[in-house]
Amino acid sequence: MWKVLLVDDEPRDHAILNLTLPPYFELYSCYTGQEALVVLEQKELHFVLLDVDLPDINGIELLKLLRRKQEGGTVFIMVSGYNEPEIIVEAVKSGAAEYLVKPYSIETMNRVFQKYIHQTRQIPLPLADTGGIVGSIQNIEEFGLIGKSESMRKIREQIHRFGPAEGTVLITGESGTGKELITRALHQTSRRREGPFIAVNCGAIPESIFETELFGSAEGAYTDATNRIGLFETANRGTLFLDEVGEMPLSVQVKLLRVLEEQEIRPVGASKGKKIDVRVVSATNQDLSTAVEGGRFRRDLYYRLNVFRINVPPLRERKEDIPLLAYYLLHMQKSRYPTSSFCLKDLALKKLLEHSWPGNVRELKNVLERALCLADSPDIGPELITFY
């Protein structure tokens, strides 16, 4: 097993390298120079990849320290967005065997590995299959939506198409699939990106105050009523996200329809309306067409909310995204737990791939957070992957 340490403060670089390394490589991840020094005390490594820019130390200075600590056949490789000759020369003089300029291809990295493995008279390294990797790192993590599956590619494409438009968007999918994340991406790609983004869970608002919450109230409208601004007015010139819109009472649905058609609200108890400029994005984990047939949701409102539609598949239908998601989520959470670097073992990953994920990405995040909390070493094995 060839042991590789990547020292880089970009989580995406760690996730992609792990996804594309051949199975007989073991990747250790560090985000700071201090973490790397600790790992070097514990592990005998074959390759160390160092970014020039690190949050706590210059990568070339770290290279000098690591070379003194790691004697023998360790190959040090510098990776950086800088292409200045002075930096390259200094890195090589300090002991770097190679200097790769970002963004480097996976094929280039694997050829470097193959070159030095061959020099040790070991079996040459076959190049990893990178056909499933989207061309750039940004495309794999665009909008915070992690995945290289066809369904995630389609969602990213829909965001680019629907974001700049002004029509309503209905996002459907099970709980925990990331519907609010998609809504925020739609907001960020719209002309309203500088305006407010307001999210409300329709299932959490009591029916008795639903209208006031959405449209506001005028002083004297009811006992103790004051002039109150509702969510629509708060979201003016921005985006209002109605999560779990299927939970909205029928009495409010008809008033929402009027607001969408006229872009005007009338606060409870007010004698006249107020013009607004709000884009509405709604989401549901229900089948709204069935709710329409059952009389629980207005047909006319259903069509008004459903100008554009995005369906988010459950995690069990895009399992090819689980390795990348797992490493990304681990890196996002690891600073809160004792393990500063880690290696997700093959059997642990196999266990993740075999699970049905009824809670989707939210459940995966919780499972990995639990594993990080329980880990006493950099190796996360299957015994740490538990489901409740």
Buried (B, 14 or more C-beta within 10 A) or exposed (E): EBBBBBBBBBBBBBBBBBBBBEEEBBBBBBBBBBBBBBBBEEBEBBBBBBBBEBEEBBBBEBBEBBBEEBEEEBBBBBBBEBEEEEBBEBBBEBBBBBBBEBEEEBEEBBEBBBBBBEEEEEEEBEBBEBEEBBEEBEEBBBBEBBBBBEBBBEBBEBBBEBBEBEEBBBBBBBEBBBBBBBBBBBBBBBEBEEBBBBBBBBEEBEEEEBBBBBBBBBEEBEEEBEEBEBBBBBBBEBBBBBBBBBBBBEEBBEBBBBBBEEBEBBBBBBEEBBEBEBBBBBBBBBEBEEBBEEEBBBEEBBEBBBBBEBEBBBBEEBBBBBBBBBBBBBBBBBEEBEBBBBBBBEEBBEBBEEBEBEBBBBBBBBBBBBBBEBBEEBBBBBEBBEBE
